[in-house]
Amino acid sequence: MQFSERIKGVKGSAIRELFKVLGNPAIISFGGGNPAKECFPKEWAAETAKQLIAEKGDVLLQYGPTEGYMPLRKAYLEKVLPPLGITDATIDNVITMTGSMQGLDLLAKVMINPGSTVLVEEPTFLGAIQIFKLAQANIVSVPMHEDGVHADELEQIVKETRPVMFYTIPTFQNPTGAVMNVEARKMTARLAAEYDMLVIEDDPYASLRYSGEVMPLIKTFDTSDNVILLTSYSKTVSPGLRVACCCGNAELVRKMVIAKQGSDTHSPNLNQALVAEFINQGRMPAHLDFINSVYSKSLNIMLDAMGKYFPEWAKYERPEGGLFVWVTLPEGMDASEIYKRSVAEKLVAYVPGAPFYTKPGIGDNTFRLNFSAEPEERIIEGIHRLGDLLKEIGG
């Protein structure tokens, strides 16, 4: 069978592959970015869905507009964006999506031609790498540091490569947990204007802050309307609902609508209605306080266990938020090979770091740990087992 050029050399998601081993309940998983089950608003969702179908079933069970469910678009425009510093947007700047991943896919279809240069952080979200490779982009990386991308390095790379877009997760970056500093945020917006470069500001984790100072969105420094903001409700409300919104240039949003028409026609109406109700009922602030208290505790438990059981040569930072701890092993160690032993011998899963890099052979000595999905006792036990394995391997 002859496959398309665009699919050749594009591997499946390492995280999606990870789910194949998680059917065994004995596996302690520090893999995907799954929210804690106790953080889902299950009772509210059940009651609200029943009420929505009773009152608006004829609308919600019918086809809907590709742009999205209007009450959700308005809630995002009027209640979510202004507190973030975005006060000049209109409804034409807003589209709802079937998860932020769809936003990346739509933007790739709208903006990327084969060979177009796309900048990404190195390392970065592996789903974005997969989408850009499928679009046959020329992917160029920008180095990540403890405080995210550095302004001077970004400026130099933009000058040299003249990219069509720059994809960034500036707050609690996936996978590193780093936070881009204000100088780099301002520089990103300036470069977007100077080089007519689209900036995709992916913002799924910013609400999950446990310490430190809240950072301004890159979008708030945008003078050229070249920054598009993606807001996911997967980590705050429910990943299973697959609901996200974005705010960007009206012409660009219109092109995304056209691309979405050929993708899934529209996102599920009932799911969008549930998120709209959650926002409009004013539930989000208290809900975020609750889930942040849960995740902050889980993070501290994991870090304490790592400090107790991990060898000193396994390096990691203490993130101020998000869902991940990024680990770097000494050069020459292979986290993918260690993963095989970890699952087989210790029944502990994580995500090896190599798939988060754009080129083979880079990041083999890194891996990502998620702390939100497992209960306290399994976090401690899993880190204990993994630490013992690392010590066995490292001698």
C-alpha positions in Angstrom: 0.0 0.0 0.0 1.4 3.4 -1.0 1.0 6.0 1.8 1.2 9.8 1.4 4.5 11.6 1.8 3.2 13.6 4.7 2.6 10.5 6.8 6.0 8.9 6.1 8.4 9.2 9.0 5.7 10.6 11.4 5.5 8.3 14.4 2.5 7.8 16.7 2.3 9.8 19.9 4.4 8.4 22.7 1.7 9.3 25.1 -1.0 7.6 23.1 1.1 4.5 22.9 1.6 4.7 26.7 -2.1 4.2 27.3 -1.8 0.7 25.9 0.1 -0.4 29.0 -2.3 1.3 31.4 -5.0 -1.4 31.2 -3.1 -3.1 34.0 -4.3 -1.5 37.2 -1.0 -2.5 38.9 0.9 0.0 36.8 1.6 3.2 38.6 1.4 5.8 35.9 3.3 9.1 35.8 2.6 9.2 32.1 -0.1 11.4 30.2 -1.3 14.7 31.6 -4.5 13.2 33.1 -6.3 15.3 35.7 -7.2 13.7 39.0 -10.6 11.8 38.9 -11.7 13.5 42.0 -11.3 16.9 40.3 -14.0 16.2 37.7 -17.3 18.0 38.5 -19.2 14.8 37.9 -22.4 15.4 39.9 -22.8 18.9 38.5 -22.1 17.7 35.0 -24.8 15.0 35.3 -27.4 17.3 36.7 -26.6 20.2 34.3 -26.5 17.9 31.2 -30.0 16.6 32.1 -31.3 20.1 32.5 -29.7 21.4 29.3 -31.2 18.5 27.3 -34.6 19.1 28.8 -34.5 22.8 28.1 -32.4 23.0 24.9 -32.4 19.5 23.6 -33.8 20.5 20.2 -30.8 22.8 19.7 -28.0 20.9 21.4 -28.8 17.6 19.7 -29.0 19.2 16.3 -26.1 20.4 14.1 -24.5 23.6 15.2 -22.5 26.5 13.8 -18.8 25.7 12.9 -17.7 28.9 14.8 -19.0 27.3 18.0 -21.9 27.4 20.5 -22.7 31.1 20.9 -23.2 31.1 24.7 -19.7 29.6 25.1 -18.1 32.1 22.6 -19.8 35.0 24.5 -18.8 33.6 27.9 -15.2 33.3 26.8 -15.2 36.8 25.2 -17.0 38.6 28.1 -15.9 36.6 31.2 -12.7 34.8 30.5 -10.6 37.2 28.4 -11.0 40.5 30.2 -9.5 39.3 33.5 -6.5 38.1 31.4 -6.0 41.6 30.0 -7.7 41.1 26.7 -10.5 43.7 26.4 -10.6 44.7 22.8 -11.7 41.4 21.2 -15.1 40.9 19.5 -17.1 37.8 18.8 -15.5 37.5 15.3 -12.1 36.9 17.1 -13.4 33.8 18.9 -13.9 30.2 17.7 -14.5 27.1 19.8 -12.6 23.9 19.0 -12.6 20.2 19.8 -9.6 20.6 22.1 -6.6 22.9 21.6 -5.0 20.2 19.5 -7.6 20.9 16.9 -6.6 24.5 17.0 -3.0 23.6 16.1 -4.2 21.3 13.3 -6.4 24.1 11.9 -3.6 26.7 12.1 -1.3 24.3 10.4 -3.7 23.8 7.5 -4.3 27.5 7.2 -0.7 28.8 7.6 1.8 26.1 6.6 2.9 25.1 3.1 5.4 22.3 2.5 8.7 23.6 3.6 7.4 26.6 5.6 9.5 27.3 8.6 7.9 26.9 12.0 9.7 27.7 15.3 9.1 25.6 18.3 10.6 25.5 21.8 13.1 22.7 22.3 11.8 20.5 23.9 8.1 21.1 23.3 4.7 19.4 23.3 5.1 16.3 21.2 1.6 16.6 19.7 2.6 19.9 18.1 5.7 18.3 16.6 3.5 15.6 15.1 1.0 18.1 13.6 3.8 20.3 12.1 5.5 17.3 10.6 2.3 16.1 9.1 2.0 19.6 7.5 5.5 19.1 6.1 6.9 22.1 7.8 10.6 22.9 8.3 10.7 22.8 12.1 13.4 25.0 13.7 13.9 24.8 17.4 14.5 27.6 20.0 16.4 26.5 23.1 14.6 26.2 26.4 16.1 27.4 29.7 14.9 27.3 33.3 13.0 30.6 32.6 11.8 29.5 29.2 13.0 30.9 25.8 15.5 33.8 26.0 14.6 37.0 24.1 18.0 37.4 22.5 18.2 33.8 21.2 14.6 34.0 19.9 15.3 37.3 18.1 18.4 35.9 16.4 16.7 32.8 15.2 13.7 34.7 13.9 16.1 37.0 11.9 17.9 34.1 10.5 14.9 31.8 9.6 12.0 34.2 8.9 9.4 31.7 10.1 5.7 31.8 9.4 4.9 31.0 13.0 6.3 30.4 16.4 4.6 27.9 18.7 5.0 28.5 22.4 3.7 27.3 25.8 4.9 30.2 27.8 3.5 29.3 31.2 4.3 25.9 32.8 5.6 24.7 29.5 5.0 21.1 28.5 7.2 19.1 29.1 9.7 21.2 31.2 7.3 23.3 33.4 9.3 26.4 32.7 7.8 29.9 32.6 8.8 32.4 30.0 10.0 35.7 31.5 8.3 39.0 30.8 11.2 40.3 28.6 10.9 37.3 26.3 7.1 37.7 26.2 7.4 41.3 25.1 10.1 40.4 22.5 7.8 37.6 21.1 5.0 40.1 20.5 7.5 42.6 19.0 8.9 40.0 16.6 5.4 39.0 15.6 4.8 42.5 14.4 8.2 43.2 12.9 8.4 40.0 10.9 4.6 39.4 10.3 5.0 36.1 12.2 2.1 34.3 13.7 2.6 33.4 17.4 0.5 30.6 18.8 0.3 31.1 22.5 -0.9 27.7 23.9 -2.1 28.3 27.4 -3.6 25.1 28.9 -1.7 25.2 32.2 -1.6 28.8 33.3 -4.6 28.5 35.7 -2.8 25.7 37.5 -0.5 27.9 39.5 0.7 26.8 43.0 3.3 29.5 43.8 5.0 32.4 42.2 3.8 35.5 40.3 1.1 35.4 37.7 2.5 36.3 34.3 0.9 38.5 31.6 -0.2 36.8 28.4 1.9 37.4 25.3 -1.3 38.4 23.7 -1.5 41.5 26.0 1.6 42.8 24.3 0.3 42.1 20.8 0.3 45.3 18.7 -0.1 43.6 15.3 -2.9 41.1 15.9 -0.4 38.4 15.0 -0.7 36.5 18.4 -3.5 33.9 18.7 -4.4 32.5 22.1 -5.5 28.9 22.6 -7.4 28.2 25.9 -8.1 24.6 26.7 -10.7 23.4 29.3 -9.1 19.9 29.4 -7.0 20.5 32.4 -9.4 22.6 34.3 -12.9 21.1 33.6 -12.6 17.8 31.7 -10.3 16.4 29.0 -13.1 14.0 27.9 -15.4 16.9 26.9 -12.7 18.1 24.3 -13.6 21.8 24.5 -11.3 24.7 23.8 -11.6 28.3 22.7 -9.2 30.6 20.9 -8.9 34.4 20.4 -7.1 35.8 17.4 -7.1 37.8 14.2 -10.7 37.8 12.8 -9.5 37.0 9.2 -7.4 34.1 10.6 -10.2 32.8 12.7 -12.5 32.9 9.6 -9.9 30.7 7.7 -9.9 28.3 10.7 -13.7 28.1 10.5 -13.4 27.1 6.8 -10.8 24.5 7.6 -12.9 23.2 10.5 -15.9 22.7 8.2 -13.9 20.1 6.4 -12.7 18.5 9.6 -15.6 17.9 12.0 -18.3 20.4 10.9 -18.6 21.6 14.5 -17.6 20.6 18.1 -20.2 18.8 20.2 -22.9 21.2 21.2 -23.7 19.6 24.6 -20.0 19.6 25.6 -19.7 23.2 24.7 -22.9 24.0 26.6 -21.6 22.4 29.7 -18.4 24.5 29.7 -20.5 27.6 29.0 -22.7 26.9 32.0 -19.7 26.2 34.1 -18.3 29.6 33.3 -21.6 31.6 33.4 -22.5 30.1 36.7 -19.3 31.5 38.1 -18.0 28.1 39.2 -14.5 28.4 37.8 -12.8 30.4 40.5 -13.8 28.1 43.4 -13.1 25.0 41.2 -9.6 26.3 40.4 -9.0 26.9 44.1 -10.0 23.3 44.8 -8.0 21.6 42.0 -5.0 23.7 42.7 -5.0 22.6 46.3 -5.2 19.0 45.2 -2.4 19.3 42.6 -0.2 21.4 44.8 -0.3 18.7 47.5 0.4 16.0 44.9 3.4 18.0 43.5 4.9 18.4 46.9 4.4 14.7 47.7 6.2 13.8 44.5 9.0 16.2 45.0 9.5 15.1 48.6 9.6 11.5 47.5 12.1 12.3 44.7 14.3 14.1 47.2 14.2 11.0 49.4 14.5 8.2 46.8 16.1 9.6 43.6 19.9 9.5 43.2 21.5 12.9 43.4 22.6 12.8 39.7 18.9 12.8 38.6 18.3 16.5 38.2 14.9 18.3 38.2 13.4 21.6 38.9 10.5 22.5 41.3 7.8 23.9 39.0 5.5 26.7 40.2 2.5 25.1 38.5 1.3 22.8 35.7 1.2 19.1 35.8 4.7 17.9 35.2 8.2 17.4 36.7 11.0 17.3 34.1 14.0 15.0 34.9 17.4 15.1 33.3 19.8 12.1 33.7 23.5 12.1 33.1 24.6 12.2 29.4 24.7 8.7 28.0 21.7 7.3 29.9 18.7 6.4 27.8 15.3 7.1 29.4 13.5 5.1 26.8 15.5 1.9 27.6 15.1 2.6 31.3 11.3 3.0 30.7 11.1 -0.6 29.4 12.6 -1.9 32.6 10.6 0.4 34.7 7.3 -0.9 33.3 8.4 -4.6 33.2 10.2 -4.8 36.5 8.8 -2.0 38.7 5.3 -1.5 37.2 5.9 2.2 36.9 5.3 4.2 33.7 6.5 7.7 32.6 7.1 9.5 29.3 10.6 9.3 27.9 11.9 12.8 26.8 13.1 12.1 23.3 9.7 12.5 21.6 9.5 16.1 22.9 12.6 17.0 20.8 12.5 17.8 17.1 15.5 15.7 16.1 16.6 12.1 16.9 19.3 11.6 19.4 18.5 14.7 21.4 17.0 14.5 24.9 17.5 10.7 25.3 18.5 11.3 28.9 15.3 13.1 29.9 11.9 12.1 31.0 8.6 13.6 32.2 6.7 12.7 35.3 3.0 13.6 35.8 1.9 14.0 39.4 -1.9 14.7 39.1 -3.4 11.3 38.2 -2.2 9.0 41.0 -3.2 9.1 44.7 -0.7 10.0 47.4 0.4 6.5 48.4 0.9 5.4 44.8 3.0 8.5 44.0 5.3 7.7 46.9 5.5 4.0 46.0 6.0 4.7 42.3 8.8 7.2 43.0 10.4 4.8 45.4 10.4 2.0 42.8 11.7 4.3 40.1 14.4 5.7 42.3 15.6 2.2 43.2 15.8 1.3 39.5 17.8 4.5 38.7 20.2 3.6 41.5 20.5 0.1 40.2 21.3 1.3 36.7 23.6 4.2 37.7 25.5 2.1 40.3 
